Amino acid sequence: MEAILRASVSLDGKLLTALGKPSRRGIPFDRVLKAGELILTIHPLIAGGNSTATLSGLPGEFLAQDLEWELVSATKGTAGLITARYRRK
């Protein structure tokens, strides 16, 4: 079974905690590389800030290699939350 990576992000792609606050921790890139499926909970806010990590690392850094994903499904939940499910191509 392929690994599933779950993350919460803001509209501008910043990682958030489960409570919707900017995260101080990033996701190790090897976990992103190993994932066959990505489930994002997208919060209706802009987190901003150069010190807030994105799914691919800190702003200004580049991915070590291209990652290709296809959107499988997206659903709108309560309070404007969106859940998007991606699968590696």
Order of alpha helices (4+ residues) and beta strands (2+ residues): beta-beta-alpha-beta-beta-beta
